[in-house]
Amino acid sequence: MHLNRALVVCVLLSFFDVACMENRSFQKSWLDRMLANVAQSKIVNTLNQGLAHFDRAGLDRGAQKNGVQDACEQLKELGRKAQEEVGVTQKRIVPIKQKAIPPSEAVAAIASFGFIMVNSGHLNQARYSSIRHMLYHEAIHIKYNDRVMIGIVGLFACMGALPAVKAVLNKSKGGSELLDHQVAQLLIGCTVGYVALKCVNATYGKYCEHRADIEGFYVTKCYQCVRENAEDKAKTLHFVQNILDNKTIHSSKQQNLTDEQKEKRASDLAFARNWIKGNSRYLSINEIQQIADDLKQEGRLCELHKES
């Protein structure tokens, strides 16, 4: 019972920390440091390494069918360097893969257990600074074993939430009688567990994306790269807002469009909705600009921008 109470406290602290993230500086709190130490512990690293083995094996089996390819040498080197610079040990560095992901999904890259998957369509449009930060961002996910940690935090949430709900129900007469029925216990357990899992995964997932953005931008050590990312995000936001503002107009003119034009507009609208949905998990334009200003004060520039 004491363990369950401790788990509930940890979950509530995680919620509190994420809720306060946008209102505090980019300095790490004690909870940030604690979560980082747990994420990089031997047991979590070992668990991730085991899952990474099966992850890569499954990827290799379906590579041809799913259009997965090895990234070009330049991207591989950039990805390896990003992982080294954020603190991923040589043993844990993962390969860089690429595939064409539909634009409507609004995904640039994904860090899995055993690889980083880059959207090849994004590579054709993005600036060097955007690609560079993308790899540093995903490298932070690899460093902290975020895929594994989201699962662990979700499991703890289920373990802690159910006893807490049972304790509340036991204090009421109706609730106590309800818990006497096995079917009711099963339904309550499944419902509470599912809700707790979804809520905590979403919350901790947002925390991970914020952390990957913050640390990823700072480790690039280039204010111009970070500034260009802020500019690109502002342009994308403007593009998305135009799509959403004109969706009613688009709907009224659908009958005059070719099938190809209808498909393009449907894809653009899906992209806009997915981008807005995911955008809250990342730093705002102003927050990115703040990091650029910090790096500029230190005179930080990458090799490319030093030459330009």
Summary of the structure (lengths in Angstrom):
residues: 308
radius of gyration: 22.3
end to end distance: 61.6
largest distance: 74.5
contacts: 916
relative contact order: 0.11
helix: 77%
strand: 4%
